[in-house]
Amino acid sequence: YFGFKYVADNYLNPDENATEQEQTVENGEDSESSEEDNTSNDDEDSSDDTDSDKDATEVVVQEISSEPLSRINFAKVGTIAPYKSVTLTSESAGNVNNFEKTEGDEVEKGDQIAEISDSVSTKITQVNYDNALKNLELAMKSLESTKNSVSQDAKSALIGAQTAQLNYNNAITSYNNLAASLEEQMRAAKLGVQAAEVGLQSAQENYYNSISTNSVSLENTLDQSLGGVVSALTLVDGALDSLDSLYGTRHSYSNDTVEDVLDEYASSSQLRNVEDDVEDLEDMYFDLYDEYETLRGDDDPNDLKQLINDTVELLEDTQQVLYESKNIIDDVLNEDNEDVQAVSASLSGTKTALNALLPSMDQSKSGLRQSEQAIETMVLNNQFQPEGALTGLESAETQLNSARQALAQAEANAKSQLDGAQHAINVAAKQVDSAYAQLASIEAKGDLQVIGSETQVANMEGQIDVLEVNLDSLQLISPIDGVVLETFIEEGNYVNPSQRIATVADMTKVKVKISLTTEELAFVKLGQNVVVEG
């Protein structure tokens, strides 16, 4: 209780409707009072007054006359109370231990006031909590181990899938290289058949003319000889096409990669000489072709003999270039590096084509020389020998059969090799599908394993949260900053749930309650100054 002295500097309006004055004291200094009707106090204030009345001590008592007051100057007895206080109760049954704060002690929010312990259940809860922490640590380690294992398995499966994909790509590349090489071989074989067919046609004409008459006109002889020239020129044309794949002289079938490899690994002087020779062969070929067109219908045997000699010379020069080109190819293929390996199939195919042309050219030269000899004989005897024509025909038929057999064998080999390469592609494709399916399965199983481990961790964390709540319920914690005003039990006492244990109040802001008579109310109003003495 505090003495309450009301002092006013001015007279008041007695008609103002005042009910009750409350004095607020903050930080130990006097403050303004507030007015409130005593009959309208709420339940909380009533309970606070009831609790405080038990220890109330009168500080100042002043007699107030019952006669009408002429001025405002009187003292009253009142009660001081905090604006904010909290009564702490137990959440669990048990003995109160560790009373760390007693009446009058200052506390901060979060400080422990006391602890409620149940020797059996508390120990069980603490043991369960400690075990739960250990189990959570084990679950976290298991989760990390599971993630690492799943990641490693997925990486291994991915490497397997990538390897299978690489094998598949290599199989496709091998197939394409093989197809290119076989195509070149087939082309050379077809050229050989065409040359043999031309030779056979020439031999047939010669034979049928021989058996029809012993006297063959000069015109027919010249025509047959010209046929041999055409056959030779066809072979030369085929050879120039094959050489074009190496040197690009005709700029139609050239392979830039092959040319680059030849430039890199072949003898530069040898390569330059051969390329010059190929260009010379091109010029000779077109010159002879023009000469052939001029001699068609010409009956002069000497002109035809000269054309035959020039054609034979062209064949020999062409063969020389073919041999030199084969040597260049062999020298390059002996180089052991990735660039050469990349074009080895193409170079080998070109070499095969060149080999196929050489015997045909020998046969063509032989035929041309026979034609030249026949012309000389015709000039002397004015006829061909039918027996010689028959031999030429049989030889041409044999050559044609050999060329056709070579073509058929090349086609069969090509089909077999391409089928094998296609089978390798199919096998590699299945391996790719299997590897990626295995990768997807491993990833799915890994996800399930990780989810299971994460669920286990979440369950353990939930158990720990529940146990922490149970442990926290055994601690009496101050929810505010303030002072312990009152304790209701002593340490060691047994308490039940919801039983009061202590009251904590914020004393930085308090209020003073007094009772005024009806006559006194006429002289007070809200906002007036008062003096509090204690």
C-alpha positions as CSV (number, residue, x, y, z in Angstrom):
1,Y,0.0,0.0,0.0
2,F,1.1,3.5,-0.7
3,G,-0.2,6.8,0.7
4,F,-2.0,8.7,-2.0
5,K,-2.1,12.5,-1.9
6,Y,-4.2,14.4,-4.4
7,V,-3.1,17.9,-5.1
8,A,-4.7,20.3,-7.7
9,D,-3.6,23.7,-8.7
10,N,-7.1,24.8,-9.9
11,Y,-10.7,24.2,-8.9
12,L,-12.6,21.5,-10.7
13,N,-15.9,21.4,-12.3
14,P,-18.0,19.3,-9.8
15,D,-20.3,18.1,-12.6
16,E,-17.6,16.0,-14.4
17,N,-18.4,12.3,-14.4
18,A,-15.3,10.7,-12.9
19,T,-15.3,7.1,-11.6
20,E,-11.8,6.0,-10.3
21,Q,-8.2,7.2,-10.5
22,E,-5.3,4.8,-11.2
23,Q,-1.8,5.9,-10.6
24,T,0.9,4.6,-13.0
25,V,4.5,4.5,-11.8
26,E,7.1,3.8,-14.4
27,N,10.9,3.3,-13.7
28,G,10.5,4.6,-10.2
29,E,9.2,8.0,-11.2
30,D,5.7,9.6,-10.5
31,S,3.3,9.5,-13.5
32,E,-0.2,10.6,-14.2
33,S,-3.2,8.9,-12.7
34,S,-6.2,7.5,-14.5
35,E,-9.9,7.5,-13.6
36,E,-12.1,4.4,-13.4
37,D,-15.3,3.4,-11.6
38,N,-14.6,1.1,-8.6
39,T,-17.7,-0.9,-9.3
40,S,-16.6,-1.8,-12.9
41,N,-13.2,-3.5,-12.0
42,D,-12.6,-6.6,-14.1
43,D,-12.0,-10.1,-12.6
44,E,-8.3,-9.9,-13.2
45,D,-7.9,-6.7,-11.2
46,S,-10.1,-8.2,-8.4
47,S,-8.0,-11.3,-8.2
48,D,-4.8,-9.2,-8.1
49,D,-6.3,-7.0,-5.3
50,T,-7.3,-10.1,-3.4
51,D,-3.8,-11.6,-3.6
52,S,-2.1,-8.3,-2.7
53,D,-4.5,-7.6,0.2
54,K,-3.1,-10.4,2.2
55,D,0.3,-8.6,2.8
56,A,-1.0,-5.0,2.6
57,T,0.7,-2.5,4.9
58,E,-0.7,0.9,5.7
59,V,1.8,3.6,4.9
60,V,0.0,7.0,5.3
61,V,-3.4,7.6,6.9
62,Q,-5.0,11.1,6.8
63,E,-8.4,12.0,8.2
64,I,-10.7,13.4,5.7
65,S,-13.6,15.6,6.9
66,S,-17.1,14.6,6.0
67,E,-17.9,18.2,5.5
68,P,-18.0,19.7,2.0
69,L,-14.5,20.3,0.8
70,S,-13.5,23.8,-0.1
71,R,-10.4,22.9,-1.9
72,I,-8.7,19.8,-3.4
73,N,-6.1,18.5,-0.9
74,F,-6.6,15.1,0.6
75,A,-4.7,11.7,1.0
76,K,-5.9,8.2,0.3
77,V,-4.6,4.6,0.8
78,G,-4.2,2.6,-2.4
79,T,-2.7,-0.6,-3.8
80,I,0.2,-0.8,-6.3
81,A,0.1,-3.6,-8.9
82,P,2.0,-4.5,-12.2
83,Y,0.4,-4.0,-15.5
84,K,1.6,-7.4,-16.7
85,S,2.1,-10.6,-14.7
86,V,2.1,-14.3,-15.4
87,T,1.3,-17.2,-13.1
88,L,3.3,-20.3,-14.0
89,T,1.6,-23.7,-13.5
90,S,2.8,-27.2,-13.9
91,E,2.1,-29.1,-17.1
92,S,2.9,-32.5,-15.6
93,A,2.7,-34.2,-12.2
94,G,5.8,-34.6,-10.2
95,N,8.2,-33.2,-7.6
96,V,9.4,-29.6,-7.9
97,N,13.2,-29.5,-7.9
98,N,15.9,-27.0,-8.7
99,F,14.1,-23.8,-7.6
100,E,16.7,-21.6,-9.2
101,K,14.7,-18.3,-8.7
102,T,13.0,-17.3,-5.5
103,E,10.7,-14.4,-4.5
104,G,12.2,-11.0,-5.4
105,D,14.7,-12.5,-8.0
106,E,14.9,-10.8,-11.3
107,V,14.4,-13.1,-14.3
108,E,14.7,-12.8,-18.1
109,K,12.5,-14.4,-20.7
110,G,13.6,-18.0,-21.1
111,D,15.1,-18.4,-17.6
112,Q,14.3,-21.6,-15.8
113,I,12.4,-21.0,-12.5
114,A,12.1,-24.6,-11.4
115,E,12.0,-28.2,-12.7
116,I,9.4,-30.9,-12.3
117,S,10.8,-34.4,-12.2
118,D,9.3,-37.8,-12.1
119,S,12.2,-40.1,-11.3
120,V,10.9,-43.0,-13.5
121,S,9.2,-41.3,-16.4
122,T,11.7,-38.5,-16.6
123,K,14.6,-41.0,-16.9
124,I,12.7,-43.1,-19.4
125,T,12.0,-40.0,-21.5
126,Q,15.6,-38.8,-21.3
127,V,16.9,-42.3,-22.3
128,N,14.5,-42.4,-25.1
129,Y,15.5,-38.9,-26.2
130,D,19.2,-39.8,-26.1
131,N,18.6,-43.1,-28.0
132,A,16.5,-41.1,-30.6
133,L,19.4,-38.7,-31.1
134,K,21.8,-41.6,-31.7
135,N,19.3,-43.3,-34.0
136,L,18.9,-40.1,-35.9
137,E,22.7,-39.8,-36.4
138,L,22.8,-43.4,-37.7
139,A,19.8,-42.7,-40.0
140,M,21.6,-39.6,-41.4
141,K,24.7,-41.6,-42.0
142,S,22.7,-44.3,-43.6
143,L,21.0,-41.8,-45.8
144,E,24.3,-40.3,-46.9
145,S,25.7,-43.8,-47.6
146,T,22.6,-44.7,-49.6
147,K,22.9,-41.5,-51.7
148,N,26.6,-42.2,-52.4
149,S,25.9,-45.8,-53.3
150,V,23.0,-44.9,-55.6
151,S,25.1,-42.1,-57.2
152,Q,28.0,-44.5,-57.9
153,D,25.7,-47.2,-59.3
154,A,24.1,-44.6,-61.6
155,K,27.5,-43.3,-62.7
156,S,28.7,-46.8,-63.6
157,A,25.4,-47.6,-65.5
158,L,25.8,-44.3,-67.3
159,I,29.3,-45.1,-68.4
160,G,28.1,-48.5,-69.6
161,A,25.3,-46.8,-71.6
162,Q,27.8,-44.3,-73.1
163,T,30.2,-47.0,-74.0
164,A,27.4,-49.0,-75.7
165,Q,26.4,-45.8,-77.6
166,L,30.0,-45.3,-78.7
167,N,30.2,-48.9,-80.0
168,Y,27.0,-48.4,-81.9
169,N,28.4,-45.2,-83.5
170,N,31.6,-47.0,-84.4
171,A,29.6,-49.9,-86.0
172,I,27.8,-47.4,-88.2
173,T,31.0,-45.7,-89.2
174,S,32.6,-49.1,-90.1
175,Y,29.5,-50.0,-92.2
176,N,29.7,-46.7,-94.1
177,N,33.5,-47.1,-94.8
178,L,33.0,-50.7,-95.9
179,A,30.2,-49.7,-98.2
180,A,32.3,-47.1,-99.8
181,S,35.2,-49.5,-100.3
182,L,33.0,-52.2,-101.7
183,E,31.3,-49.7,-104.1
184,E,34.7,-48.9,-105.5
185,Q,35.6,-52.5,-106.0
186,M,32.2,-53.2,-107.7
187,R,32.8,-50.3,-110.0
188,A,36.2,-51.6,-111.1
189,A,34.7,-55.1,-111.6
190,K,31.9,-53.7,-113.8
191,L,34.5,-51.7,-115.8
192,G,36.4,-55.0,-116.4
193,V,33.1,-56.7,-117.7
194,Q,32.4,-53.7,-120.0
195,A,35.9,-53.9,-121.4
196,A,35.6,-57.7,-121.9
197,E,32.2,-57.2,-123.6
198,V,33.7,-54.7,-125.9
199,G,36.6,-57.1,-126.7
200,L,34.2,-59.9,-127.2
201,Q,32.1,-57.8,-129.6
202,S,35.3,-57.0,-131.6
203,A,36.3,-60.7,-131.6
204,Q,32.9,-61.8,-132.7
205,E,32.8,-59.4,-135.6
206,N,36.3,-60.5,-136.6
207,Y,35.3,-64.2,-136.4
208,Y,32.0,-64.0,-138.3
209,N,33.6,-62.0,-141.0
210,S,36.4,-64.5,-141.3
211,I,34.2,-67.5,-141.7
212,S,31.9,-65.8,-144.1
213,T,34.6,-65.1,-146.5
214,N,38.4,-65.5,-146.8
215,S,38.6,-62.2,-148.4
216,V,37.8,-59.5,-145.9
217,S,37.7,-56.0,-147.3
218,L,40.0,-53.4,-146.1
219,E,37.0,-51.4,-144.8
220,N,35.9,-54.2,-142.5
221,T,39.5,-54.7,-141.2
222,L,39.7,-51.1,-140.5
223,D,36.4,-51.1,-138.7
224,Q,37.5,-54.1,-136.5
225,S,40.8,-52.4,-135.7
226,L,38.9,-49.3,-134.8
227,G,36.8,-51.4,-132.4
228,G,40.0,-52.5,-130.7
229,V,41.0,-48.9,-130.4
230,V,37.6,-48.1,-128.9
231,S,38.0,-50.9,-126.4
232,A,41.4,-49.6,-125.4
233,L,40.2,-46.0,-125.1
234,T,37.4,-47.3,-122.8
235,L,39.9,-49.0,-120.6
236,V,42.0,-45.8,-120.5
237,D,38.8,-43.8,-119.6
238,G,38.1,-46.2,-116.8
239,A,41.6,-45.9,-115.5
240,L,41.4,-42.1,-115.6
241,D,38.2,-42.3,-113.5
242,S,40.0,-44.5,-110.9
243,L,43.0,-42.2,-110.9
244,D,40.6,-39.3,-110.4
245,S,39.6,-40.8,-107.0
246,L,43.2,-40.3,-105.9
247,Y,44.3,-37.1,-107.6
248,G,41.1,-35.3,-108.4
249,T,42.2,-34.5,-112.0
250,R,38.7,-34.8,-113.4
251,H,37.1,-33.2,-110.3
252,S,34.2,-35.6,-110.3
253,Y,34.9,-38.6,-108.1
254,S,37.7,-37.1,-106.0
255,N,37.8,-37.7,-102.3
256,D,39.2,-34.6,-100.5
257,T,40.2,-36.7,-97.4
258,V,42.2,-39.2,-99.6
259,E,43.9,-36.3,-101.4
260,D,44.9,-34.7,-98.1
261,V,46.4,-38.0,-96.9
262,L,48.3,-38.5,-100.1
263,D,49.6,-34.9,-99.9
264,E,50.7,-35.6,-96.2
265,Y,52.3,-39.0,-96.5
266,A,53.3,-39.6,-100.1
267,S,56.5,-38.5,-101.6
268,S,55.9,-35.0,-102.9
269,S,58.1,-35.4,-106.0
270,Q,56.7,-38.8,-106.8
271,L,53.1,-37.5,-106.3
272,R,53.8,-34.4,-108.4
273,N,55.3,-36.5,-111.3
274,V,52.4,-38.9,-111.3
275,E,49.8,-36.1,-111.3
276,D,51.6,-34.5,-114.2
277,D,51.6,-37.9,-116.0
278,V,47.8,-38.2,-115.4
279,E,47.2,-34.8,-116.9
280,D,49.3,-35.9,-120.0
281,L,47.3,-39.1,-120.2
282,E,44.1,-37.0,-120.3
283,D,45.4,-34.9,-123.2
284,M,46.6,-38.0,-125.1
285,Y,43.2,-39.7,-124.5
286,F,41.2,-36.8,-126.0
287,D,43.7,-36.4,-128.9
288,L,43.4,-40.1,-129.8
289,Y,39.6,-40.0,-129.5
290,D,39.5,-37.1,-131.9
291,E,41.9,-39.0,-134.2
292,Y,39.6,-42.0,-134.0
293,E,36.6,-40.0,-135.0
294,T,38.5,-38.6,-138.0
295,L,39.6,-42.1,-139.2
296,R,36.1,-43.6,-139.1
297,G,35.3,-44.4,-142.7
298,D,38.9,-43.9,-143.8
299,D,40.3,-46.8,-145.9
300,D,44.0,-45.9,-145.5
301,P,45.6,-48.8,-143.5
302,N,48.7,-46.7,-142.7
303,D,46.6,-44.1,-140.8
304,L,44.9,-46.9,-138.8
305,K,48.3,-48.5,-138.0
306,Q,49.5,-45.2,-136.7
307,L,46.3,-44.8,-134.6
308,I,46.9,-48.4,-133.2
309,N,50.5,-47.6,-132.3
310,D,49.5,-44.4,-130.6
311,T,46.8,-46.3,-128.7
312,V,49.2,-49.0,-127.6
313,E,51.6,-46.3,-126.4
314,L,48.7,-44.6,-124.5
315,L,47.9,-48.0,-122.8
316,E,51.6,-48.5,-121.8
317,D,51.8,-45.0,-120.4
318,T,48.6,-45.6,-118.6
319,Q,49.8,-48.8,-117.1
320,Q,53.0,-47.1,-116.0
321,V,51.0,-44.5,-114.1
322,L,48.8,-47.3,-112.6
323,Y,51.9,-49.1,-111.3
324,E,53.3,-45.8,-109.9
325,S,49.9,-45.1,-108.2
326,K,49.9,-48.6,-106.7
327,N,53.3,-48.0,-105.2
328,I,52.2,-44.6,-103.8
329,I,49.1,-46.3,-102.2
330,D,51.3,-49.1,-100.7
331,D,53.7,-46.5,-99.3
332,V,50.9,-44.6,-97.7
333,L,49.2,-47.7,-96.3
334,N,52.4,-48.6,-94.6
335,E,52.1,-45.5,-92.5
336,D,50.6,-46.4,-89.1
337,N,48.4,-43.4,-88.0
338,E,44.8,-42.5,-87.6
339,D,44.6,-40.4,-90.8
340,V,45.7,-43.3,-93.0
341,Q,43.5,-45.7,-91.2
342,A,40.5,-43.5,-91.9
343,V,41.0,-43.8,-95.7
344,S,42.6,-47.2,-95.8
345,A,39.4,-48.8,-97.0
346,S,39.1,-46.3,-99.9
347,L,42.8,-46.6,-100.8
348,S,42.5,-50.4,-100.8
349,G,39.5,-50.3,-103.0
350,T,41.2,-48.0,-105.5
351,K,44.2,-50.3,-105.5
352,T,42.0,-53.3,-106.3
353,A,40.4,-51.4,-109.1
354,L,43.8,-50.6,-110.6
355,N,44.8,-54.2,-110.3
356,A,41.7,-55.2,-112.2
357,L,42.5,-52.8,-115.1
358,L,46.1,-53.9,-115.7
359,P,45.4,-57.3,-117.1
360,S,42.6,-55.9,-119.3
361,M,45.0,-53.4,-120.7
362,D,47.6,-56.1,-121.4
363,Q,44.8,-57.9,-123.3
364,S,43.9,-54.7,-125.1
365,K,47.5,-54.1,-126.1
366,S,47.7,-57.6,-127.3
367,G,44.5,-57.2,-129.3
368,L,45.7,-54.0,-130.8
369,R,49.0,-55.5,-131.8
370,Q,47.1,-58.4,-133.4
371,S,45.0,-55.8,-135.2
372,E,48.2,-54.1,-136.4
373,Q,49.6,-57.4,-137.6
374,A,46.3,-58.3,-139.3
375,I,46.4,-55.0,-141.2
376,E,49.9,-55.8,-142.3
377,T,48.9,-59.3,-143.3
378,M,45.8,-57.9,-145.0
379,V,47.9,-55.6,-147.0
380,L,50.0,-58.4,-148.1
381,N,47.4,-61.1,-148.5
382,N,44.3,-59.1,-148.6
383,Q,42.6,-61.4,-146.0
384,F,42.6,-62.6,-142.4
385,Q,43.0,-66.2,-141.4
386,P,39.7,-67.5,-140.0
387,E,41.6,-69.7,-137.5
388,G,43.2,-66.6,-135.9
389,A,39.8,-64.9,-135.7
390,L,38.3,-68.0,-134.0
391,T,41.2,-68.0,-131.4
392,G,40.6,-64.3,-130.8
393,L,36.9,-64.9,-130.3
394,E,37.5,-67.8,-127.8
395,S,40.0,-65.7,-125.9
396,A,37.5,-62.8,-125.7
397,E,34.8,-65.1,-124.5
398,T,37.1,-66.5,-121.9
399,Q,38.0,-63.0,-120.8
400,L,34.3,-62.0,-120.6
401,N,33.4,-65.1,-118.6
402,S,36.3,-64.4,-116.2
403,A,35.2,-60.7,-115.8
404,R,31.6,-61.7,-115.2
405,Q,32.7,-64.3,-112.6
406,A,34.9,-61.7,-110.9
407,L,31.9,-59.3,-110.8
408,A,29.6,-62.0,-109.4
409,Q,32.2,-62.9,-106.7
410,A,32.6,-59.2,-105.8
411,E,28.9,-58.8,-105.5
412,A,28.6,-61.9,-103.3
413,N,31.5,-60.8,-101.1
414,A,30.0,-57.3,-100.8
415,K,26.7,-58.6,-99.7
416,S,28.2,-61.0,-97.2
417,Q,30.4,-58.2,-95.7
418,L,27.6,-55.7,-95.6
419,D,25.3,-58.2,-93.9
420,G,27.9,-58.8,-91.3
421,A,28.4,-55.1,-90.7
422,Q,24.6,-54.6,-90.5
423,H,24.4,-57.4,-87.9
424,A,27.1,-55.7,-85.9
425,I,25.0,-52.5,-85.9
426,N,21.9,-54.4,-84.8
427,V,23.7,-56.0,-81.9
428,A,25.2,-52.7,-80.9
429,A,21.7,-51.1,-81.0
430,K,20.3,-53.8,-78.7
431,Q,23.2,-53.2,-76.3
432,V,22.4,-49.5,-76.2
433,D,18.8,-50.2,-75.4
434,S,19.7,-52.7,-72.7
435,A,22.3,-50.3,-71.2
436,Y,19.9,-47.4,-71.0
437,A,17.1,-49.6,-69.6
438,Q,19.5,-50.8,-66.9
439,L,20.4,-47.2,-66.2
440,A,16.7,-46.2,-65.8
441,S,16.1,-49.2,-63.5
442,I,19.1,-48.4,-61.3
443,E,18.0,-44.8,-61.0
444,A,14.4,-45.8,-60.1
445,K,15.6,-48.3,-57.5
446,G,18.0,-45.7,-56.2
447,D,15.2,-43.1,-55.8
448,L,13.2,-45.6,-53.8
449,Q,16.1,-46.4,-51.5
450,V,16.8,-42.7,-50.9
451,I,13.1,-42.0,-50.2
452,G,13.1,-44.9,-47.7
453,S,16.2,-43.5,-45.9
454,E,14.7,-40.0,-45.9
455,T,11.5,-41.3,-44.5
456,Q,13.4,-43.0,-41.7
457,V,15.2,-39.8,-40.9
458,A,11.9,-37.8,-40.9
459,N,10.4,-40.4,-38.5
460,M,13.3,-40.1,-36.1
461,E,13.2,-36.3,-36.2
462,G,9.4,-36.6,-35.4
463,Q,10.2,-38.8,-32.4
464,I,12.8,-36.4,-31.2
465,D,10.3,-33.4,-31.5
466,V,7.8,-35.3,-29.4
467,L,10.4,-36.2,-26.8
468,E,11.7,-32.7,-26.7
469,V,8.1,-31.5,-26.0
470,N,7.8,-34.0,-23.2
471,L,11.1,-32.9,-21.7
472,D,10.3,-29.2,-22.0
473,S,7.0,-29.8,-20.2
474,L,9.1,-30.7,-17.1
475,Q,10.8,-27.3,-17.0
476,L,9.2,-24.1,-15.6
477,I,10.4,-21.3,-17.9
478,S,9.7,-17.6,-17.5
479,P,7.9,-16.3,-20.6
480,I,8.7,-12.6,-19.8
481,D,11.3,-10.4,-18.3
482,G,10.4,-9.4,-14.7
483,V,10.6,-10.2,-11.0
484,V,9.4,-13.4,-9.1
485,L,6.6,-11.9,-7.0
486,E,5.4,-15.0,-5.3
487,T,6.0,-18.8,-5.1
488,F,3.1,-21.0,-4.0
489,I,5.0,-24.2,-3.2
490,E,8.4,-25.2,-1.7
491,E,11.1,-27.2,-3.4
492,G,10.5,-31.0,-3.2
493,N,6.7,-30.6,-3.0
494,Y,4.6,-32.8,-5.3
495,V,2.4,-30.9,-7.8
496,N,-0.4,-31.9,-10.1
497,P,-1.0,-30.7,-13.6
498,S,-2.2,-27.0,-13.8
499,Q,-1.2,-26.3,-10.2
500,R,0.2,-22.8,-9.5
501,I,3.9,-22.7,-8.8
502,A,5.1,-19.0,-9.1
503,T,4.1,-15.6,-10.3
504,V,6.4,-13.4,-12.5
505,A,5.6,-9.7,-13.0
506,D,6.9,-7.0,-15.2
507,M,7.6,-4.2,-12.7
508,T,8.8,-1.7,-15.2
509,K,5.2,-0.4,-15.6
510,V,2.8,-0.5,-12.6
511,K,-0.6,1.0,-11.5
512,V,-2.0,2.2,-8.2
513,K,-5.6,1.6,-7.2
514,I,-7.5,3.7,-4.6
515,S,-11.2,4.2,-3.6
516,L,-12.8,7.6,-3.6
517,T,-16.0,8.8,-2.0
518,T,-18.8,10.4,-4.0
519,E,-17.9,13.8,-2.6
520,E,-14.2,13.3,-3.5
521,L,-15.0,12.3,-7.1
522,A,-16.4,15.7,-7.7
523,F,-12.9,17.2,-7.3
524,V,-10.9,14.8,-9.6
525,K,-10.6,14.3,-13.3
526,L,-8.5,12.4,-15.7
527,G,-5.1,13.9,-16.4
528,Q,-4.6,15.6,-13.1
529,N,-1.3,15.2,-11.2
530,V,-1.1,13.2,-7.9
531,V,1.7,12.5,-5.5
532,V,2.4,8.9,-4.5
533,E,4.2,8.2,-1.2
534,G,5.3,4.9,0.0
